[in-house]
Amino acid sequence: MTADSVLISRGPGETRVALLSAGRLKELLVAREGALSVAGNVYLGRVEAVKKGIEAAFVDIGLGRSGFLALAEARPVGSESSGDHIGDYVNEGDAVLVQVLRDPAEDKGAKLTTRVNLAGVNLVFRPGHPGVSVSRRIEDEGERDRLMAAIEALAPEGGGVIVRTAASGVAEDALGTEARALNRRWKDICLRRANAKAPSALSVEPGPALRVLRDHGPGIERIVADDPETLNEVREYCHAELPALSAAIQAHQDKQALFEAFGVEEQIDEALSPAVALPGGGSLIISQTPALCAIDVNTGGANAGAGGSKEQTAFEVDLEAAAEAARQIRLRNISGLIVVDFVPVRDPVHKAEVLGALRAAVANDSLSPQVIGYTAMGLVEMTRRRHGPSLQEILCLPFEDRAGPSKSPLTVALAALRGVLREGQGASGPLTLRASPAVIRALRGPAKAARKEAEQRLGLAIEAVADQTFAAEGWEIVPAKEA
């Protein structure tokens, strides 16, 4: 299921990017000011400590919390050895060029590597890593051979290239242009490094909207943005990198908010719910914890039809569950260990088909989930590597502070500010925003800058008033004369 539409909504304090396929929400990125992703950024870091016991180093990259550089990521390409140690490659006080593999999370610093990869739309340049490889998702052998031959002739000196799935059908001259641009980017990083003092950022990834277009551009039929500045950024990026998408860019001018107009707000709420209905009457119950995610499959009101056996009913529900579980895992950005409790089936052929359906359903996930198989207890184990916090971690209260998924005061505060911008247009005087005390505290704390931005955009003051009678996710906007 490839995305056909990208919606970009810029509100006070955050940017939200939704990928849709036939109207269904496929993926959601939420980038909040003060908590922007640094994954993919390249830094000149300073080694603060080398820990022989865990074969890793802690590197200051200027983020306030040291990044983690494991032995496997410190080794130069081609230097794999079973008898080496972290101290063979870095020492305390060294300046080291690193790239962020994974954002900081909770009490853990960013995961780092010395093996830099520079991503483009069609290619990934790997400095110091010779050779050309083609994405396995390009299955046509003739096209694979064409791309391999083209890139071998175009590959920049001093590095190798990964040909991304998006490169299928792309002309050689376009690939050559991109390869040269990636090489220039690497040379610029090297030049910056020569003149930088650690810790220092040498290369910063584009914002969430542009990253989505880079990674999902081919196949996109519509790009809609509700903010003029964002719209200009997207147009400039597409003109330079994805000219075929330039005609797909639209400004959202409807009075109804962008995400509401496309039914995305409702789908976001559904993505935070533990229960997910299946088309045939069954359901999923998704339980996320800090340790793992458990997905329970229930038959519910599913019926295999006249004469259908319990085995057939279970099998049909499991096939639906496999497809929907894969969608939910990607939409919610669930990572780590995932256990799926399918409805039990006895037929070995049915079990194999359920596993096959799950593997096929996750095949297009860029984070490459690994479906391990059935355990002795009949559960299906799978893993998905972490790439940023889950949707629930971004939008909801921490696990220890709630009984079930509940939006955080910050999430409610930012939603309220979006509402103020909609309903406050044309107002002649200050507005009063009433909400629960927790939401008001967020407006005066982590959402203070967002509140100020909303006031500047409206040209009006927003008075925040705590009201004990409001539910945790409730709020109200009152004109000044009625407050």
N, C-alpha and C positions, 0 to 999 in steps of 0.2 A: 504494500500500500504506500505509494509515493505521494508526497504532498503536492497539491495543485494550487493552493493559495497561501499567501503569507500576509498576516495582519500585524501591523506595528502600531502599538498604542503607547504614546508618551504622556505620562501623567506626572504630577508633582512627586518627586522623590523616586520614581521608578519608570523603567521601560519594560513593556511586556510584548513578547513576540509569539504569535500563535501560528502553528502550521496546521493547515486543514486539508483533508482529503475527502472530496464529495460532501463537504459540510461538516464532517466529523473532526473533532480536535484530535490531532495526532501527537503533537508535542507542544509544550509551552515553556518558554524561557522567561524568567523574571530577573531583571537586573536592577538592583537597588543601589542608589547612591551611597557610597561608603562601604558597600559590600560587593563591588564589581569583581568579576572573575579575572584572575591573572594567569589562568592556564594558557600555555602557548607563549607567554612572554619570555624574552631572553634577558638575562641579567649578568652583570659582572659581580659575583658575590665574593665574600670574604669568609674563609673557613674559620669558624670559631672554635670548634672542638672536633677531634677525631676519636671515636669510641671503638677501640679494638674489640671489645666484648661483643658488640652487635655488628661489627664490620660496617660502620656507617660514619658519615661526617655530618655535622650541623653547620649550615652555611647561612650567613647573614646576607639577605638580598634586599634589605631596606624595608621590609614589611612589618617590622616590630616583633615578629616571631620567626625564629630561625627555620630555614627549610631543611629537609631531610634528604641526604644524598647517600643512597645505599651503594654497597660495593659493586653490584651488577651495573648500576648506572654511572659509576665513576670510571669504569674500565674504558679505555679507548677502543674503538671498533677494531676487531681483529686481535684483541689482547686477552681473549677468554682463557682462563686458567683456573684449575681447581686448587692450586696452592698459593694463590696470591692473597693479599690483604689490602684493606682500605688505605693503610699507610704507604703502600707502594705507589699510590697515585695522587694523594693530597696530604698536606700537612697543615697544622694550625698556622694561621696567618697568610696562607696562600690566597691569591686572587684567582678565581676559577670561573670560567664561562659556563653558565647553566641555563637550562630551560625548565619552566614549570610544567610538570606532567599533570599534577592534580592540585586543586586549590586547597588552602588551609581549611581544616574542619575541626570544630570544637577545640580540643586541646592539642591538636596535631598541626604541625607546620606544613607548608607546601611540600609536595613530593617533587624532587628535582632529578634532572639527568644532565650529563655532559654531552649526550648524543643529540644534537640539535636537529630538528626537522622543521622546515619552512613550508607551510601549506599554501597552495594556490587553489584555483578553481578546478583545474584538471590534473595538476602535478603536485608532488611533494618532493622538495629538494632535500637531500640528506648529505650535508657537508662531511667529508672524510669517510663516507660510507659508499664505496664504489659499487657499481652494478645497477641494473634496471630490472624492476619487477612490475607486473601488471596485475591490477585488482582481479581477484578470483571471481568477482561478480560479473566480469566481462567474459561471457562463456563462449562467444563465437571465436573459433580458433583463427579464422582468417583475419578478424579484427585485432585479435591479440598479437598475431604476427606482424600486422601493419604497424601497430603502435610500438611494439618492441623495436622494430627496425628504425622507425622514425626517431624514437627517443635515444637510441644508441648513437645516432648521428648528431643529436642535438644536446645531449647531456652536458651540463657545465663541467669544466675541469675541476678536479679536486673533490668530486662528490658523485653520488648516485641519485636515482630518481625512482619514485613510486608513481605509477600511472593510476590515477583515481578512476572510479567507475564513470564519472562524468565525462571522461575523455573519449568515450566510445563515439565514433563518428566525427570527431573534431578534426579539422584540417591541420596538416603538418605546419603550415605557417603560423597558425594560432598557437599551436603547442610550442613552436620555437620562440615566439614572442614571450610566452609565459615563462619558459625556461630561462631566457635571458633576464627577465624581470626578477625572478627568484635568485639568480646568481648575483645581480646587482644588490639585492637586499642583503645577501650574505656578506658581500664586500663592504657594504655600509656598516653592518654590525661589527665586522673586523676593524674598520677604521675607527668606529666609536670606542671599541674596546681599547685601542692603542692610546686613546686620549682621555679615557675615563678613570675615575678613582672608585674603587669598590667601597660600599655597595652602590650600584648604579644600574638603571634600566637601559638596555641597549635597543630593544625592539618590543613594541607593545602591540598586541593583537587588536584588530578592529572591534567595534562595539557589537552587541548581541545581534542587532538586525543585519549588519553586514556579514557577520560570521554565518548566520543562517543562510543568507543568499549564496555565500561562497560554498558552503557545504551541501546545500540542497537546491541550488539554482536550476539545473536542468530539469525540465518538467513543470516548473512553476508557470502558471497561466495568469496569475493575478497577484499583484503586490499592492496592498492598500495601507496607507499611513495617515494618521490623524494630526500630525504635527508638521508645520512647514519646514522647520530646520531638519528634522529627520527625513522628510521627503526630499530635500535638496541633497542630503548626504547619500541617500539611496540612488538618486538619479546620477550623481557624479560617479559613484562606485560602479553602477551598471554600465555607464558610458565607457568607463575605462576597462572593466573586467568582464562584464556580461552584457555586451551590446544587444544580444538577442532578447533580453528581458526589458529593455528600455520602454517598449510599447506596452508592457504589462503593468506599469506603475500608475497608480491612481491616488488622488487625494480624497479622503473621506470628508464629505461636506454635509452629510445628513445631520439633522439635529439630534437624532438618537446616537448615543455613544457607539463607537466602532464595534467593540466586543459584544455589546447588546444587540446591535443590528444583525450580527452574524451568529447569534446564539452561543457565543463563546463563554460569557459569564456563567450561564447555566451549566455548561459542560465542565467548567472549572470546579463549580460546587460539587458536581457529580464525581469528579476525579478525587475529591477529598473524602468521599463517603466510603465506608468499608464495604457496602453492598453494591454489587453490579449485576443487573439483570441480563440474562442471556436470551437470545431470540426465541428459543424453543421452550421457554418456561423455567429453565434452570437458573442458577445464580452463582456468583463468586462472592466470597467473603474474604477481604484482603486485610490482613493484620500486620502492620509494620511495627517493629521494635528495633532498639539499637543493635540487637544481636543478629536478627534475621527477619525475613518477610515470609509469612505463611499465607498461602492462598488455598482456601477450602472451596471445593466444587460441590454444589448441591443440585439434586435433580429437581427439587421443588415441584412445580406442576407440570414438568415435562412428561410427554407421552409419546411413545414411538408409533402410535397409531393402532388401528384395529389389528389384533393378533400379534402385536409387538411384544417381545419378551423384555424382562427386566435388564437382561444383558444388552439387548439392542438399544434400549432407552439410555442406559448408562453410557454406552459407546457413543451415541449421537450427542449426548450432553458433553461428554469429554472432548469431542472434536470441536464443538462450539467453544468450550472453555479454553482450549489450547490457543485458538485464534484471539479470543478476547483477553486472556491473561497476557499474551505477548504485547497487545496494544496497551493495556493498563500499565505494564512494567515500564514501557518506554514513556508513556504519557506522564506517569508519576515519577519517572527517573529513579526507580527502585534499583538498588545496587547491593553487592555483597552476596550472601547466601540466600537463596530463594527456594522454598519448599512448597510444592503443589500437591495437594491431597485430592487427586482425581477420584471420581466415583469408581469404586472397584469393578473391574472387568476380569473375567476368568480366562477368556480366550487369548492365548499368546499373540495371535495375529492382531487382535484388537489393541493389545498393549503396545505392540510395535507400531501400529498405525497412529496411536495417540502420541507416542514419542516423536514419530516422523512429522506429524502435524505441528507439534510444538516447535521442533527444530526449523521447519519451513517458515513458521510464523515469525520467528526471531531472526531469520537470516538477513533481513534488511536493516536490522538495528546496527547503527554505526559502532556501538560499544561491544558488539560481538558476544552476546550471551552464550555460555556453554551449557548445553543440556547434558547432564551427566547420566541420568537414567533412573530406574526404579531402585529404591533401597529394599532391604529385607522386609521392612514394614509396609511396603507398597506405596511409599511416597516418591515423588519425582523430585530429584535435586537438580538445581541449576545455579549458576553464578553469573554475575554481571559486574564488570569493573566499575568502580566509582568514578563519576565525572561530575563533580559538584554536588551540592545537597539535593535531596529529593524535593519534590513539589511540596510535600507535607512539611518537611523541615523548614522550607522557606516561608510558607504561608500560615503555618499553625504554631500553636504553643509547643514548647519542648515536651518530649515524651513524659518526663517525670511530673509535669505540671497539669496533666489532663487525663481524663478517663477515656476519652476518644478524640478523634480529630476535631479540633476547635480552632478557628482562626485567631491569630494573635492580635493583641491590641494595635500593633503597628500595621498589620494588614488591613484591619478595619479603619484605622485612621487614614491611610492612603486612599482607600475606597471612598471614605467620606469626603476627602479633598477633591477627588474626581467629581463627586456629586455636587460639591460647592461650585466647581467651575461650570458645570452644566446648568445648574439652577440659578446661579448668581449672575448670569449674563443679563445685562440691562438694569441691574439693581442700582439704585441711586444712593444707597447708604450702606454702612457696615452690616455684615451678616453675622448671625449667631449660630454656632454649631453646637448642638446639644448631643451628648453621648455619655456612656458609662464613665466612671472615674478613671478606669484603666486606659480607655481610649484617649481621654483628655490628657492623661499623663504622657501618653505616647506623642500627642501633638505638641506638647511642651518639651519633650525630650528627643527621642530618635527621629521624630517626624517634624522637628522644629524648622529645619531648613526647607522641607517640602511645604509646610504651611506658609512660610515666607514667600516661596515661589508662587504659590497659588494666589496670595494677596497681590503680588506684583502683576500677575497675569490678569487678574480681575480689576486691579486698581482700587481695591476696597480692603478694609480691615476685616479680619475674621476673628470674632470673639469665641473662644472655646469655653463652654460651660459644662461642668460635670453634673450629671443627673442620675441619682441612685435608681430611679425607676426604669432606666433603659437596660435592655438585655445586652449581653456582652458584644453582640454583633449589630446592635441597633444604633441609629443616629438620626438626627433631624436637623434641617436647616430652617432657620426662622429669620425673616426680614427684621431689620433693626426696630421698626415701629411696633412689631408684634412681640418682640422678645421679652 
